[in-house]
Structure formats: structure tokens, C-alpha cells
Amino acid sequence: MALPSSQPVTPLVPVRPWGSRSPASRAHARPQPEPHCQPSSRMAAFGHTFPFYAGAKPTFPIDTSLAVIITIFLTALVTFIVILPGIRGKMRLFWLLRVVTSLFIGAVVLAVNFSSEWSVGQISTNTTYKAFSSEWISADVGLQIGLGGVNITLTGTPVHQLNETISYNEELTWRLGEHYEEAYAKALEKGLPDPVLYLAEKFTPQSPCGLHYPYRQAGHYVSAMLWVAFLCWLLANVMLSMPALVYGGHMLLATGISQLLALLIFSTVTALSPPCPLRLGTAVLHTRHGPAFWITLTTGLLCVLLGLAMLVAHRMQPHRLKAFFNQSAEEDPLQLGPAEGGLLIPRYRSMAESPEPQDIALSEASSEVCCSEVCPREPDCAC
């Protein structure tokens, strides 16, 4: 039945519970921050929210590449130690010394190529933590420059400040096939803290500091020289396992020279790079040569000394050198003839090795033939 037109129609409105809001009011309502909340996933321009960094990532106590290299060489060392009891006499000690020294050189040459501690620096300072905020934190800032990029660490002192755990470890690489600009853009998108972004920006190609190209070119050339050193180390092991000790000494010498050339390239580039002060809050970060540089220098000098010692011993005391490598004089290819697989070098016997003269008695038949050929018309000839 239709109602009279004089009476207004009252729409039916659903009754809401006390204290509830309509969807429109909830859409326009401002969310209230919860006490002791975690860092928000959004970042306000002038609000009190934390940067939308994904949070603390699980960290490994050592670089994974270095961990793999160390594991491989330790496995090889354990394997050689297991078969060590099968060697008799004093050769056991010589053999163990050779194995440990060779594995140490190979592990260092390969590990420093992937290390990020060629130039390092660390300071403790008070600095800003995030953009558009005046809040400061007390933290330890570390910078590690490697052959393939930079690694930046930020650790709060104490770690828990501003209701957040301040512990960051970020790596930005410039290896072949990777672009540093893309890594820096991703760091900006994640909203990393100001100290991390400040140091990362200093190594961008657009930075006025000009640190990107010198360190990148130095990383490429130093890495190439280290790969040459690793190849020479492999050839040295092959030569020393064969009866070619002098060539093994040459390859060991080339291994050390390649490492020293790599250090010369890195030192020259870092010395000629333009000075750029890295100011973080109230302190200035200065870099210096890191552990990878010094251990490469030590290993390079060790290889050079061992190579020279082998060459001198081959000249002065070849028999003792062969005894140290468990080789006999008959196994030296320099003293073998061409028919025995040695070099084309003539070998002369000494007076002691030459056989004594012996009287060879001719048979009667051979004597008659000799007489018939020499004096066939004289019946009484004597040969």
C-alpha cells in the first residue's frame, strides 16, 4: 500500500554497534601508532616512522665465497694428512712441508681475488639515522673496498636505538656484467640509513669525488693478475710433481711476481686517486690497506724467495734438491738421452762409467777369412 504523499519517507538505516565507524569514516581516519611497534612499511616525509628497510637479514660470520675456498683447501689438506702415514722416513716431513706450503699459496691467491678487504676504514661517530629527521644515533661505520665493489657496515652502539635494531651490512658491486648504478638505486628504494647511502654515493660514477673509475679499473687489472698468479701456481705444482724442478722454480717465481705486480697496480691507483673526505657526523673516515693487501704481499714475497732458493739450489746442490722432492738423479730429464724421453742434449760418459778394454779372441774361421781377404796368394801369411 502506498503511503500518502504528505508524510515523508524515512529510510531504513542499519543500526551499528556503539563505537563503530562507517567505512567512509574509517577510510579518512588516521591510524594511531601502536606502542613499541616495529618499523613501518611506509615512510612519511616528516613523520615519526622508520625507513621501510626490510629488516635485519640473516648474516653469515664470513663471506660465502671465502668460506667455499677455505673449505675446499682444508678438505685437500685433510686428505693429504690422512695418507701421510704411508710415507716412510724423513721424507714424510719434507712431503708435509711441501703440501702445506703449496696449499697455503693457492688458497691465498684464490681467496684474495674475492675478498673485499683491500682498503678498509672504520670510525665511531654520532650521525643522523634517516632522511627528514633530526634524530641522531651513535654507531660504528665501516667501509671495505674490494676488487669487485664496496661493502658498508653500520652497527649501533648500543645496537638497539630508537626502538629499532641498527645493524646493516650492504654490498654494492661493479664486477663485469653488474652495474653499480643499479645497486645504488635499489639501496635508495629500500630506504637505507643516511650513513650507508652517503658512502655508497661517493663511489657512483656521477659523484664529484671521482672514486668509481679508479677503483673499478684497478679491481679489473688486479683480478686479472691474480688469475695469472693462480695459473702459474697450478703449473708450478705440475712441474714439481714431475722431474722438472728447475721449471717448477721458474713457475713459482712467476707466481710471486704476478702477485707483486697486482699490488703495485692497486697501490698506484689508490695513491693517484683524488682525495675525497668522507665526513660522517662528527668524524672523518680514512681508509688504509686492508688484510687482503698485506697477506698478498707476504705470499708474493714468499713465492719469490722460494723460487730463487730453488734456482740457487739447482745450481749449487742439485742432489739435495732432488732428495727434498723425493727424486733420484735418474729421473732428471736434463740428464736423459732423447731415446729415454729427455731433452735433445748429448750425454757423455765419464772415465769411471766407460767400460774397461777387453781382449776379444777371434775364432779360427774368422782368422782364415781375414787371411784369405788380406793375402790370398801367400799361403804362409799370418793375420
C-alpha positions in Angstrom: 0.0 0.0 0.0 1.4 3.4 -0.9 1.8 6.0 1.8 0.2 9.4 1.5 2.5 11.9 -0.2 2.1 14.3 2.7 4.1 12.0 5.0 7.8 11.9 4.4 9.5 8.6 3.9 12.2 7.7 6.5 14.9 5.4 5.0 15.8 2.4 7.0 19.4 2.7 8.3 21.1 -0.3 9.8 21.9 0.1 13.4 25.7 0.0 14.2 27.2 -1.1 17.4 28.3 1.6 19.8 31.7 3.0 19.0 31.9 1.6 15.4 32.6 3.7 12.4 31.3 3.8 8.9 33.5 2.7 6.0 33.9 6.3 4.9 34.9 7.5 8.3 37.3 4.6 8.6 38.9 5.5 5.3 39.5 9.0 6.3 40.6 8.2 9.8 44.3 8.5 10.6 45.8 5.3 12.0 47.1 5.7 15.5 50.6 4.4 16.2 50.8 1.4 18.4 53.2 1.4 21.3 56.5 -0.3 20.8 55.6 -1.1 17.2 58.0 -2.5 14.6 59.4 -0.3 11.8 56.5 0.7 9.5 56.4 -0.5 5.8 55.8 3.1 4.7 57.9 6.2 5.1 56.4 9.6 5.8 58.0 12.8 4.7 58.1 14.4 8.2 56.5 11.6 10.3 58.0 9.5 13.0 58.1 6.3 11.1 61.2 4.3 10.4 62.7 3.8 6.9 61.0 0.9 5.1 64.1 -1.3 5.1 63.1 -4.9 5.1 64.8 -5.5 8.4 67.8 -7.4 9.7 68.9 -10.1 7.3 70.5 -13.3 8.4 74.2 -12.8 8.4 77.0 -15.4 8.0 80.2 -14.8 10.0 82.3 -15.0 6.9 81.9 -14.3 3.2 80.4 -17.3 1.4 83.0 -17.2 -1.4 85.8 -17.2 1.1 84.1 -20.0 3.1 83.8 -22.2 0.0 87.5 -21.6 -0.9 88.7 -22.3 2.6 86.6 -25.5 2.8 88.0 -26.8 -0.5 91.6 -26.3 0.5 91.1 -27.6 4.1 89.5 -30.7 2.6 92.5 -31.2 0.4 94.9 -30.7 3.4 93.0 -33.3 5.5 93.1 -35.7 2.6 96.9 -35.4 2.3 97.3 -35.7 6.1 95.3 -39.0 6.1 97.8 -40.6 3.6 100.8 -39.1 5.4 101.5 -42.3 7.5 102.1 -44.2 4.3 105.3 -42.3 3.7 108.4 -43.6 5.4 111.4 -42.0 6.9 112.3 -38.3 6.9 110.6 -37.8 3.5 107.3 -37.7 5.5 108.3 -34.3 7.0 109.5 -32.9 3.6 106.3 -34.1 1.9 104.1 -32.5 4.6 106.0 -29.2 4.3 105.7 -29.1 0.6 101.9 -29.8 0.7 101.1 -27.2 3.4 103.2 -24.5 1.7 101.6 -25.2 -1.7 98.0 -25.3 -0.4 98.6 -22.1 1.6 99.8 -20.2 -1.5 97.0 -21.5 -3.7 94.3 -20.6 -1.1 95.7 -17.1 -0.6 95.9 -16.3 -4.3 92.4 -17.5 -4.9 90.8 -16.0 -1.7 92.1 -12.5 -2.0 90.6 -12.3 -5.5 87.1 -12.4 -3.9 88.0 -10.5 -0.7 86.5 -7.1 0.0 89.3 -6.0 2.4 91.8 -4.4 0.1 91.1 -1.0 1.6 89.3 -0.7 4.9 88.3 2.1 7.3 86.1 2.3 10.4 85.1 5.0 12.8 82.8 5.5 15.8 80.6 8.7 15.4 77.3 10.4 16.1 75.4 10.8 12.9 71.9 11.2 11.5 70.0 8.0 11.0 67.3 8.6 8.4 66.2 11.3 6.0 63.8 14.1 7.0 64.6 13.5 10.7 66.8 15.3 13.2 67.3 12.3 15.4 70.9 11.2 15.8 72.4 7.8 16.7 75.8 6.6 18.0 77.2 4.0 15.7 80.3 2.3 14.2 80.6 2.8 10.5 82.9 0.6 8.4 83.9 0.8 4.8 85.6 -2.1 2.9 86.8 -1.7 -0.7 87.5 -4.8 -2.7 88.3 -5.7 -6.3 84.6 -6.1 -7.1 82.8 -3.5 -5.1 82.4 -1.9 -1.7 80.9 -3.2 1.5 79.4 -0.8 4.0 78.5 -1.7 7.6 76.5 0.3 10.2 76.3 -1.0 13.8 74.7 1.0 16.5 76.4 1.4 19.9 74.3 0.1 21.5 72.6 -1.9 18.8 69.0 -1.1 20.0 68.3 2.6 19.5 65.1 4.4 18.5 63.1 1.3 19.1 65.0 -0.5 16.3 67.9 -2.8 15.9 70.6 -0.9 14.0 72.7 -3.5 12.2 73.3 -3.1 8.4 75.7 -4.8 6.1 75.3 -3.8 2.5 77.4 -4.7 -0.6 77.4 -2.8 -3.9 79.4 -4.4 -6.7 80.9 -3.3 -10.0 82.1 -6.6 -11.3 81.9 -7.4 -15.0 78.2 -7.7 -16.0 77.0 -5.8 -12.9 76.2 -2.1 -12.7 76.9 -0.1 -9.6 74.2 2.4 -10.5 71.5 -0.2 -10.3 72.7 -1.4 -6.9 72.7 2.2 -5.7 69.2 2.8 -7.0 68.0 -0.3 -5.2 69.6 0.9 -2.0 67.7 4.2 -2.4 64.4 2.3 -2.9 64.9 0.2 0.2 65.4 3.4 2.3 68.8 2.5 3.8 70.1 4.8 6.6 71.9 8.0 5.8 75.5 6.8 6.5 75.2 3.9 4.2 73.7 5.9 1.4 76.3 8.7 1.9 79.2 6.3 1.5 77.6 4.5 -1.4 77.0 7.7 -3.2 80.7 8.6 -3.1 81.5 5.7 -5.3 78.9 6.3 -8.0 80.1 7.5 -11.5 78.3 10.8 -11.1 79.9 11.6 -7.8 82.3 14.6 -7.8 84.8 12.6 -5.8 85.8 10.5 -8.8 86.4 7.3 -6.9 84.4 5.0 -9.1 86.5 4.6 -12.2 90.0 4.4 -10.5 88.9 1.7 -8.1 86.9 -0.2 -10.7 89.7 -0.2 -13.2 92.2 -1.2 -10.5 89.9 -4.1 -9.5 89.7 -5.4 -13.0 93.5 -5.4 -13.6 94.4 -6.7 -10.2 92.0 -9.5 -10.5 93.5 -10.4 -13.9 97.0 -10.5 -12.4 95.8 -12.7 -9.6 94.3 -15.2 -12.0 97.6 -15.3 -13.8 99.3 -16.0 -10.5 96.9 -18.8 -9.8 97.6 -20.4 -13.2 101.3 -20.1 -12.5 100.8 -21.8 -9.2 99.0 -24.7 -10.9 101.8 -25.1 -13.4 104.4 -25.0 -10.6 102.7 -27.9 -8.8 102.6 -29.9 -12.1 106.3 -29.2 -12.7 107.4 -30.0 -9.2 105.5 -33.3 -9.2 107.4 -34.2 -12.4 111.2 -34.5 -12.7 111.4 -30.8 -13.9 112.3 -29.0 -10.7 114.0 -26.0 -12.4 110.9 -25.2 -14.3 108.8 -25.6 -11.2 111.1 -23.0 -9.6 110.5 -20.7 -12.6 106.7 -21.0 -12.3 106.9 -20.4 -8.5 108.9 -17.2 -9.2 106.3 -16.1 -11.8 103.6 -16.7 -9.2 105.2 -14.3 -6.8 106.0 -11.7 -9.4 102.4 -11.7 -10.6 101.2 -11.0 -7.1 103.7 -8.2 -6.6 102.6 -6.6 -9.9 99.0 -6.8 -8.7 99.9 -5.0 -5.5 101.8 -2.3 -7.5 98.8 -1.6 -9.7 96.4 -1.3 -6.7 98.8 0.9 -4.7 99.4 3.2 -7.7 95.7 3.7 -8.4 94.8 4.3 -4.8 97.7 6.8 -4.4 96.8 8.7 -7.5 93.0 8.8 -6.9 91.7 12.3 -6.0 91.3 13.0 -2.2 87.8 12.9 -1.0 86.9 13.4 2.6 84.3 11.1 4.0 82.6 13.0 6.8 80.1 11.1 8.9 78.6 13.3 11.6 81.4 14.5 13.9 84.2 12.3 12.4 86.0 11.8 9.1 86.5 8.2 7.7 90.0 7.4 6.4 90.9 4.3 4.5 94.1 2.2 4.6 95.4 -1.0 3.1 93.5 -4.0 4.5 94.4 -7.6 5.4 94.0 -8.8 1.8 96.7 -6.4 0.6 99.2 -7.4 3.3 98.6 -11.2 3.0 99.1 -10.9 -0.7 102.3 -9.1 -0.2 103.5 -11.8 2.2 102.6 -14.6 -0.1 104.2 -12.9 -3.1 107.5 -12.4 -1.3 107.3 -16.0 -0.1 106.9 -17.3 -3.6 109.8 -15.1 -4.9 112.1 -16.3 -2.2 111.1 -20.0 -2.7 111.6 -19.7 -6.4 115.0 -18.1 -6.1 116.0 -20.7 -3.5 115.1 -23.5 -5.8 117.1 -22.0 -8.7 120.2 -21.5 -6.5 119.9 -25.0 -5.1 119.6 -26.4 -8.6 122.9 -24.7 -9.4 124.7 -25.4 -6.2 123.3 -28.6 -4.6 121.1 -30.4 -7.2 121.3 -33.7 -5.4 119.9 -32.2 -2.1 117.1 -30.5 -4.1 116.2 -33.9 -5.7 116.3 -35.5 -2.3 114.0 -32.9 -0.8 111.4 -33.6 -3.6 112.0 -37.4 -3.3 113.5 -37.7 -6.8 116.6 -39.6 -7.9 119.2 -38.5 -10.4 118.0 -40.9 -13.0 114.6 -39.1 -13.1 116.1 -35.8 -14.2 115.1 -35.2 -17.8 118.1 -32.9 -18.3 120.4 -35.9 -17.9 118.4 -38.4 -20.0 119.0 -39.1 -23.7 116.4 -38.4 -26.4 115.5 -42.1 -26.5 114.6 -42.0 -22.9 112.2 -39.1 -23.1 114.7 -36.3 -22.1 115.8 -33.3 -23.9 118.0 -33.4 -27.0 121.2 -32.9 -25.1 124.2 -35.2 -25.8 125.3 -37.2 -22.8 129.0 -38.2 -22.5 130.3 -40.9 -20.2 133.0 -40.2 -17.7 136.1 -42.3 -17.4 134.6 -44.1 -14.4 131.5 -45.0 -16.3 133.3 -46.2 -19.5 133.9 -50.0 -19.7 137.4 -51.4 -19.3 139.1 -52.6 -22.5 138.6 -56.3 -23.1 140.6 -58.8 -25.3 138.2 -60.3 -27.8 139.5 -63.6 -29.2 138.8 -64.2 -32.8 137.7 -67.7 -33.9 139.7 -69.8 -36.4 137.1 -69.4 -39.1 137.2 -65.6 -38.8 141.0 -65.7 -38.9 141.0 -67.8 -42.1 138.6 -65.5 -43.8 140.7 -62.5 -42.7 143.9 -64.1 -44.2 142.2 -65.0 -47.4 141.0 -61.4 -47.9 144.2 -59.7 -46.9 146.8 -62.0 -48.6 145.1 -64.5 -50.8 148.3 -65.5 -52.8 150.6 -66.1 -49.8 149.9 -69.4 -48.1 152.0 -68.6 -45.0 150.5 -65.3 -44.2 149.6 -64.5 -40.6 146.8 -62.1 -39.9 
